[in-house]
Amino acid sequence: MANILKNKSIGYFIAAADALLAIILAIIFFATYNGAMANNAIGQVPETIGIFLIAGAVVEIAALLIPQYTFVHVGAVVLYCVALIKEVFLIPNLYADWINNVAYQGGNLPINNVYLFGLLIIIISGIAAAFMGLVKDEKAPEASWAIKGVPAIAKVGVAGVLVVASVLTSTLVSADLKKKAVVVDPTPVGPTEESWNPITDEIKEIADAVDYSFDPADVLIKQEETYDFNDATMKAVPTNKNRTDANLVYAFEGSYAEGYQADYSETYAYLYLWDDGIYGGTIGSTNLRGFWYNSSIAEGQKEETNEETGETYTVDVKDCLKMVSNTDKYEMIETTEAGGFYERQAWVYLGFSWGTRSMGISGYQYYPEVALAIDPSSTGTEFKVGETFDRSGWVGNRILKNLSYSAVFKSGDVKWTDPAGMLEGGKFKEAGEYEIKAAYNGFEATCKITVSEAEAE
């Protein structure tokens, strides 16, 4: 034993401790991760955390056999880092729930903290050991772990096999798990969502005919040093979009629902941002009025140069979108970029007599609605006599003046009308072509479907 420990540095013992801790942490992980990971871990193969912990431990053991080759130990640290990256990717939703005092994501934050901080300890100490080195003198005969009757080349070979086997095994197993986690339906019913596009020549003509020249993209509201919440215009701004003395720039909307003891109630939010820098709206039963800006004092500027004179000057630019008020819990609403129809998004406070929650709200640059379109992608438009007609997946889409479109925010606002005699007991009665109608906010849309005779059994 004395000969084994001879010439070994403190880093050697740290590496040995890391290998042991990695094995223990992997055991804890596989024993607890099924109930501990957040909902976003579904399909993300969280098992790779434990797999790469074990792979790192195996490589670390190889490094202990040939400690004069520090790069082997570094390889173990890299594998630990792969496990950490996966945990860092999966844990933020749990922290978000903890900060907002909600429990949307499931999982167990304390157990995930054990994974996270355990990995951090292993990696930080492993990096320290790499800088220290695992032996005091790499050229000394005691540098390698002496095993009676086993030459150095054999130990190097065994260690190499361990490294290669652990890396390949962990990578291949993780890739296989990822492949199995992705489930693809090879026979989708009806046209795909990507193939459906409501912007026809007819819709374009309708949009062109609507007289609306205001462009919300041109509006830049500069942040002020201070705000006067006694401003008469701000205090009188409506909490809906029925305002005639200003143009609407952004409309935000959001909803929250939670079932409890046979009660399922929905709460909605609507915020309207006007081109004079004032906003108004409601979040649940709370009326909000305040100011907004999309160019901050700190970051909302850039330098430009006059090409003719070479003179440099400063111009204001958009760098954010924030709302301020003097209403408790809503003093500052900070939005972030989103994709698709909605361009901005934010989380806001939602309070009830029985607890607090968070509500997501999404905002789009406002243009008036010009048409309604029906998306039947969930079922397609061809059916057989005797089939049950389930239209619950059909979507009524509002189309704006700028030809962007989105599902009507409250699906219940779309009223559907089926042709008389088309159904009997919820099933198609006779073959033929039928025209289904939808109505919303003064707009109507139709969708033709074809019902053919059922095939003989």
C-alpha positions, 0 to 999 in steps of 0.5 A: 500500500505504501508503494501504491501511494508513493509519489501520489499528489493531493490531486490523485486523492481528489480524483479518487474521491470524485470517482466515488462521489460520481458513482454514489450520485449516479445511484441516487439519480437512477433511484429518484429521477423518475419523480424528480424531473420536471415535465419538460424532461419528457422526451429529453432523455434525462437518463443521460445525466446518470449515464455520463456520471458512470462513464466519467467514474469509469474513466476516472478509475482508468486515470487512477491506474495511469495517473502520470497521464493527466489528460485521462483525468481531464476526459473524466471531467469532460464527461461529468460536464456533459451530465451537468449540461443536461441538468442545467438544461432541465432544471430552470423550469423548477426554479421558475416555479419556485420563484413564482410560488407555483407548481406547473412543472411537476418534479422536485427542486430539492432533489434536482439541487442534489444532482446540480450541486453534486455535479458542480462539486465533482467538476470543480474539484476535478478541475483543481486536481487537473491543475495539481496533477495526480503525481508529484513526479511523472518520470518517477518509477512510482508514478504509475500504480504498481501491480506486481507482475503487470508491466506498465504497457498492460496497465496503459492498455487496460486503462485505454480500453476502459476509456474507449469503452465508457465513452462509446457505451455512454454515447451510444446508449444515450443516442439510442434512448434519444431515438426511442424518446422521439415518437413520430406518427407516420400516418397523420390524418388530414393535411398537416398544419404547415400545409394550411395557409388561409392567405388566398387572393380573396383574403388579400383583396379584402385586406387591401380594401380595409382603410388603415394606414397606421404602422405600429412598427414605426412607433418608438417610445423613449423611457422617461426618468420619472413618471407622473401617475397622476397624469389625467390622460393616463388615469382616464385611459380605458381598460379596453381597446375602445379609444379614439384619440390614439392608435393602438400599437400592441395588444396583449392577451393571456389566460389561466385556468385551474380545476379545484374541487369540481370548479374550473374557472378561467381568468383572462388578461388584456393589455392595450399599448397606445402610441402616446406611451400610455397603456390600459387593461385588465389582469383578472379583476385588476384594472391597470393603467400606466406607461410603456416604452420600447427604448430604454435610457440605458441601452436604447441608443446607437451611434450612426455616421453621416456618409457625406460629412462623416459626422457621428451622432446618436439615435434612439433605437428599440431595445425592449418593451416594458410597462410601468404602473403604480399598481401593487405587483405590476410596477414593472412588466418586462416582456421578452421576444417571442416567435410567430404571430405573437412578438412579445411575451411576459409572466405576470402576477395573478392573485386569488383569495386562496393563493397566488399564481403566474399568468403568461401573456402574449402580445402582437403588433396591432392591426384590425381584424379583416377576415375569419378562416377555418383550419380543419387540419385536425380531421381533414375534409373528407369523411365516410357515411357513418363516421362520427364528426368531431370538430373539437380540433377545428380552429377559427383563425382571425386574419389581420390587416397585415395578413398575419393570422392566429387562432381566435384567442377565446375559441368559444367566441367562434360559433359553428353552424352545420348544414341541416340533415348532415348528421344523425346522432353525431354521425354523417347521415348521407353522402354529399358535399356540405358547407360548414359555417363559422362566425366571429366578431362580425366575420363569417367563413365557410369550409366545404367537406365531402362525405362519401359512401362507406366501404362495404365490409 
